[in-house]
Amino acid sequence: MTAKPSVGTLAAPLVEALIRDAATLRLGVEKTASGATIVDGGIAVRGGLEAGRRITEICLGGLGFANFVADARFPGWTTGIQITTNDPVTACLGSQYAGWSLSEGDFFALGSGPARALWAKEDLFGELDYKDQAETAALVLETDKRPPDSLISFIAKECGLSEDKLTLILTPTTSLAGSVQVVGRVLEVALHKAHALHFPLDRIVDGTGLAPVPPPAADFLGGMGRTNDAVLYGGEIALYVEGPEDEAEQLANGLPSSTSRDHGRPFGEIFAGYNYDFYACDAGLFSPAKVRVTALSTGKTFTAGDYEPALVQKSFSGA
């Protein structure tokens, strides 16, 4: 495997700080009988925006920064989360992407974060030529339930670690922390779509992203709708790529969510139209609203897509 940064090693101090500051961040922390650490980001505790920001940086494998910024693009919703990373492929696809599907009994969750790179059984890791060798693992689960102990043991075993080296961070989409960490994937979804468009990942040098932070919803479907709408209709990214100028332009034109047949309605309506089958939705929809791609060979920037303020307002206000 090509020598690359260890997302697990880089994220470990961020995980330690999250646990150390749990009381201030309104997080719950427990140890299982086998020694695994469970961090509750909003199930039995309140959690908060700052917790979500920190969890986003853990998901990025310590290779990126998440910051709250003033965002004047959408009247009434003036807080945005900005993502920056100088290694977007490893940070977003090698760590942040929610690519580990975990289920047992009535429990199901998608796992993201640095532990994925220890497991490294997704086909994507073969393409990235990457497998982590960290001594600890952190996995973020989008869930409102505590995973069963047997599944926790399975995760640790799949990562090749004892359970006392594993931390699971649970983030319900209806929580403040959960909302932030989902919207904090605005750059990651662009990387994932670039991969689907067969743009060479090794030519993506740098990246930034911005999306408005929605209010949390009262239920899972509402939360899924608002967080997706924040990215699909309010998200903006910039990529800096190597290679021919015309290929940078082609990438820009192919990336925005507006290229999808499903674009133009609140995600909650789209999801309901597919009988709540996430995988029936057009995969091309999951991308930011507006993109800029700069060809480093010439310095020319190509812009495509645009925001949909009315849809953001409708989604966030519950109208």
C-alpha positions as CSV (number, residue, x, y, z in Angstrom):
1,M,0.0,0.0,0.0
2,T,1.1,3.6,-0.7
3,A,2.4,5.4,2.4
4,K,-0.4,7.8,3.4
5,P,-1.3,9.6,6.7
6,S,-2.9,7.4,9.3
7,V,-6.4,8.8,9.8
8,G,-6.8,6.7,13.0
9,T,-3.6,8.1,14.5
10,L,-4.4,11.7,13.6
11,A,-8.0,11.4,14.9
12,A,-7.0,9.8,18.2
13,P,-6.2,13.1,20.0
14,L,-9.5,14.5,18.8
15,V,-11.4,11.5,20.2
16,E,-9.6,11.8,23.5
17,A,-10.4,15.5,23.7
18,L,-14.1,14.8,22.9
19,I,-14.3,12.3,25.7
20,R,-12.4,14.6,28.1
21,D,-14.7,17.5,27.4
22,A,-17.9,15.4,27.3
23,A,-19.6,17.1,30.2
24,T,-19.1,20.6,28.7
25,L,-20.2,19.3,25.3
26,R,-23.3,17.7,26.8
27,L,-22.3,14.2,25.7
28,G,-22.7,10.9,27.5
29,V,-19.8,8.5,27.9
30,E,-19.9,4.9,29.0
31,K,-17.6,1.9,28.9
32,T,-18.9,-1.5,27.9
33,A,-18.1,-4.6,30.0
34,S,-15.4,-5.5,27.4
35,G,-13.8,-2.0,27.5
36,A,-15.2,-0.3,24.4
37,T,-16.1,3.4,24.8
38,I,-19.6,4.6,23.7
39,V,-20.1,8.3,23.2
40,D,-23.7,9.4,23.1
41,G,-24.0,12.5,20.9
42,G,-27.8,13.1,21.4
43,I,-29.8,10.0,22.3
44,A,-30.1,10.3,26.1
45,V,-28.3,13.6,26.3
46,R,-28.6,16.9,24.6
47,G,-25.3,17.2,22.8
48,G,-24.8,20.4,20.8
49,L,-23.4,22.3,17.8
50,E,-19.8,22.3,19.1
51,A,-20.0,18.5,19.6
52,G,-21.1,18.1,16.1
53,R,-18.3,20.3,14.8
54,R,-15.7,18.2,16.7
55,I,-17.3,14.9,15.5
56,T,-17.1,16.2,11.9
57,E,-13.3,16.7,12.3
58,I,-13.0,13.1,13.8
59,C,-14.9,11.8,10.7
60,L,-12.4,13.6,8.5
61,G,-9.7,11.5,10.1
62,G,-7.8,14.5,11.6
63,L,-7.0,15.7,8.0
64,G,-9.5,18.5,7.9
65,F,-11.1,21.4,9.8
66,A,-14.7,22.2,10.4
67,N,-15.6,25.7,11.5
68,F,-18.8,27.6,12.0
69,V,-19.0,30.7,9.8
70,A,-21.4,33.6,9.1
71,D,-23.4,32.6,6.0
72,A,-25.5,35.3,4.4
73,R,-26.7,33.3,1.5
74,F,-30.0,32.2,3.0
75,P,-32.0,34.9,5.0
76,G,-32.9,33.6,8.4
77,W,-30.4,30.8,8.4
78,T,-27.1,32.6,8.9
79,T,-24.8,29.9,10.4
80,G,-22.8,27.7,8.0
81,I,-20.3,25.0,8.5
82,Q,-17.1,25.3,6.4
83,I,-14.9,22.3,5.7
84,T,-11.3,22.6,4.6
85,T,-8.8,19.8,3.9
86,N,-5.5,19.6,2.0
87,D,-6.0,15.8,1.5
88,P,-9.7,15.6,0.4
89,V,-9.5,12.1,-1.0
90,T,-8.1,10.5,2.1
91,A,-10.1,12.7,4.5
92,C,-13.4,12.4,2.7
93,L,-13.4,9.0,1.0
94,G,-10.9,7.2,3.2
95,S,-12.5,8.3,6.4
96,Q,-15.6,10.5,6.4
97,Y,-17.8,8.6,3.8
98,A,-20.5,6.5,5.6
99,G,-19.5,3.3,3.8
100,W,-19.7,0.6,6.5
101,S,-23.2,-0.9,6.8
102,L,-23.7,-2.5,10.2
103,S,-26.8,-4.4,11.3
104,E,-27.9,-6.9,13.9
105,G,-31.5,-7.7,14.8
106,D,-33.4,-4.5,14.7
107,F,-30.3,-2.4,14.8
108,F,-28.9,-0.7,11.6
109,A,-26.5,2.1,11.1
110,L,-24.0,3.4,8.6
111,G,-20.5,3.8,10.0
112,S,-18.1,6.6,9.1
113,G,-14.8,7.8,10.4
114,P,-11.2,6.5,10.7
115,A,-12.2,2.9,11.8
116,R,-13.3,2.3,8.2
117,A,-9.7,2.5,7.0
118,L,-8.7,-0.2,9.5
119,W,-11.5,-2.4,8.3
120,A,-10.8,-1.4,4.6
121,K,-13.1,-4.1,3.1
122,E,-15.0,-1.7,0.8
123,D,-13.9,-1.9,-2.8
124,L,-13.1,1.8,-2.6
125,F,-10.1,1.2,-0.4
126,G,-8.6,-1.0,-3.1
127,E,-9.0,1.9,-5.5
128,L,-7.5,4.3,-3.0
129,D,-4.6,1.8,-2.3
130,Y,-5.1,2.5,1.4
131,K,-5.4,0.6,4.6
132,D,-4.7,2.2,8.0
133,Q,-2.5,0.6,10.7
134,A,-3.6,2.7,13.7
135,E,-3.6,1.3,17.2
136,T,-7.0,2.7,18.1
137,A,-10.3,3.0,16.2
138,A,-13.2,5.5,16.2
139,L,-16.4,4.9,14.3
140,V,-19.3,7.4,14.0
141,L,-22.7,5.8,13.7
142,E,-25.8,7.7,12.5
143,T,-28.3,6.1,14.9
144,D,-30.7,6.7,17.8
145,K,-30.0,3.4,19.4
146,R,-27.1,1.9,21.3
147,P,-25.6,-1.0,19.3
148,P,-25.7,-4.5,20.8
149,D,-22.6,-5.7,22.6
150,S,-22.2,-8.5,20.1
151,L,-22.0,-6.0,17.2
152,I,-19.5,-3.9,19.1
153,S,-17.3,-7.0,19.5
154,F,-17.7,-7.6,15.8
155,I,-16.6,-4.1,14.9
156,A,-13.5,-4.4,17.0
157,K,-12.6,-7.8,15.6
158,E,-13.0,-6.5,12.0
159,C,-10.7,-3.6,12.9
160,G,-8.1,-6.1,14.3
161,L,-8.2,-4.5,17.7
162,S,-9.2,-5.4,21.2
163,E,-12.5,-3.7,22.3
164,D,-10.8,-1.4,24.7
165,K,-9.2,0.3,21.7
166,L,-12.5,1.1,20.1
167,T,-14.7,4.2,20.4
168,L,-18.2,4.4,19.0
169,I,-19.8,7.8,18.6
170,L,-23.6,7.8,18.3
171,T,-25.2,10.7,16.5
172,P,-29.0,10.7,15.9
173,T,-30.0,12.9,12.9
174,T,-32.6,14.6,15.1
175,S,-29.9,16.0,17.4
176,L,-27.8,19.2,17.0
177,A,-24.6,17.2,16.8
178,G,-26.1,14.8,14.3
179,S,-27.4,17.6,12.1
180,V,-24.0,19.3,12.0
181,Q,-22.0,16.2,11.2
182,V,-24.2,15.2,8.4
183,V,-24.2,18.7,6.8
184,G,-20.4,18.6,7.4
185,R,-20.2,16.0,4.6
186,V,-20.8,18.7,1.9
187,L,-17.3,18.2,0.5
188,E,-17.4,14.4,0.9
189,V,-20.5,14.0,-1.3
190,A,-18.7,16.0,-4.0
191,L,-15.7,13.7,-3.8
192,H,-18.0,10.6,-3.9
193,K,-19.7,12.0,-7.0
194,A,-16.4,12.8,-8.7
195,H,-15.4,9.2,-8.1
196,A,-18.7,8.0,-9.7
197,L,-18.0,10.3,-12.7
198,H,-14.6,8.4,-13.0
199,F,-12.5,11.5,-12.5
200,P,-9.0,10.4,-11.4
201,L,-9.0,10.8,-7.6
202,D,-5.2,11.3,-7.5
203,R,-5.6,14.5,-9.4
204,I,-7.8,16.1,-6.7
205,V,-5.3,18.2,-4.8
206,D,-7.3,20.4,-2.4
207,G,-10.9,21.2,-1.4
208,T,-13.3,23.3,0.6
209,G,-17.0,23.1,1.3
210,L,-19.8,25.2,2.9
211,A,-23.4,24.4,3.8
212,P,-26.0,26.1,6.0
213,V,-26.7,24.4,9.4
214,P,-30.4,23.4,9.6
215,P,-32.4,23.3,12.8
216,P,-32.8,19.7,14.0
217,A,-36.1,18.1,13.1
218,A,-38.5,16.3,15.5
219,D,-38.1,12.9,13.8
220,F,-35.7,10.9,11.7
221,L,-37.3,11.5,8.4
222,G,-37.5,15.2,9.0
223,G,-33.9,15.3,10.0
224,M,-32.9,13.3,6.9
225,G,-34.8,15.8,4.8
226,R,-33.3,19.0,6.3
227,T,-29.7,17.8,6.3
228,N,-29.9,16.6,2.8
229,D,-31.6,19.8,1.6
230,A,-28.8,21.8,3.3
231,V,-26.3,20.1,0.9
232,L,-28.4,19.5,-2.2
233,Y,-29.8,23.1,-2.3
234,G,-27.5,25.1,-0.1
235,G,-24.1,23.4,-0.3
236,E,-21.1,24.9,-2.1
237,I,-17.7,23.3,-2.8
238,A,-14.4,24.2,-4.5
239,L,-12.0,21.6,-5.8
240,Y,-8.5,22.2,-7.1
241,V,-7.4,19.6,-9.6
242,E,-4.4,18.7,-11.8
243,G,-4.7,17.8,-15.4
244,P,-6.2,19.3,-18.6
245,E,-8.4,22.3,-18.3
246,D,-11.2,20.7,-20.3
247,E,-11.4,17.8,-17.9
248,A,-11.7,20.2,-15.0
249,E,-14.6,21.9,-16.8
250,Q,-16.2,18.6,-17.5
251,L,-16.0,17.7,-13.8
252,A,-17.6,21.0,-12.8
253,N,-20.5,20.5,-15.2
254,G,-21.1,17.0,-13.9
255,L,-21.0,17.6,-10.2
256,P,-23.9,19.7,-9.1
257,S,-27.1,18.2,-7.7
258,S,-29.0,19.9,-10.5
259,T,-27.7,17.3,-12.9
260,S,-30.0,14.7,-11.3
261,R,-33.5,13.8,-12.4
262,D,-34.7,14.1,-8.8
263,H,-33.5,17.6,-8.3
264,G,-36.0,20.4,-7.5
265,R,-38.1,19.1,-4.6
266,P,-37.4,18.9,-0.9
267,F,-35.6,15.6,-0.1
268,G,-38.4,14.5,2.2
269,E,-40.8,14.5,-0.8
270,I,-38.3,12.7,-3.0
271,F,-37.7,10.1,-0.4
272,A,-41.4,9.5,0.2
273,G,-41.9,9.2,-3.6
274,Y,-39.5,6.2,-3.6
275,N,-41.4,4.6,-0.7
276,Y,-38.6,5.6,1.7
277,D,-36.0,3.5,-0.1
278,F,-32.9,5.5,0.0
279,Y,-31.1,3.4,-2.6
280,A,-34.0,4.0,-5.1
281,C,-33.1,7.7,-5.2
282,D,-31.0,8.8,-8.1
283,A,-27.4,8.6,-6.8
284,G,-26.5,11.6,-8.9
285,L,-28.6,13.8,-6.6
286,F,-26.3,13.6,-3.7
287,S,-23.9,16.4,-4.4
288,P,-23.7,20.1,-3.5
289,A,-25.8,22.7,-5.2
290,K,-23.0,24.8,-6.5
291,V,-19.4,23.8,-7.5
292,R,-16.2,25.5,-8.5
293,V,-13.4,23.5,-10.0
294,T,-10.0,25.1,-10.6
295,A,-7.6,23.7,-13.1
296,L,-4.2,24.2,-11.5
297,S,-2.4,23.8,-14.8
298,T,-3.9,27.1,-16.1
299,G,-5.5,28.7,-13.0
300,K,-8.9,28.8,-14.8
301,T,-12.0,28.2,-12.6
302,F,-15.2,26.6,-13.8
303,T,-18.5,27.2,-12.0
304,A,-21.7,25.2,-12.3
305,G,-25.0,24.8,-10.4
306,D,-26.7,27.3,-8.2
307,Y,-28.4,27.6,-4.8
308,E,-32.1,27.1,-4.3
309,P,-33.0,29.5,-1.4
310,A,-36.8,28.8,-1.6
311,L,-36.2,25.1,-1.1
312,V,-33.8,25.7,1.8
313,Q,-36.4,28.0,3.4
314,K,-39.2,25.5,2.8
315,S,-37.2,22.7,4.3
316,F,-35.7,24.4,7.3
317,S,-38.9,26.2,8.3
318,G,-41.1,23.1,7.9
319,A,-43.4,25.0,5.6
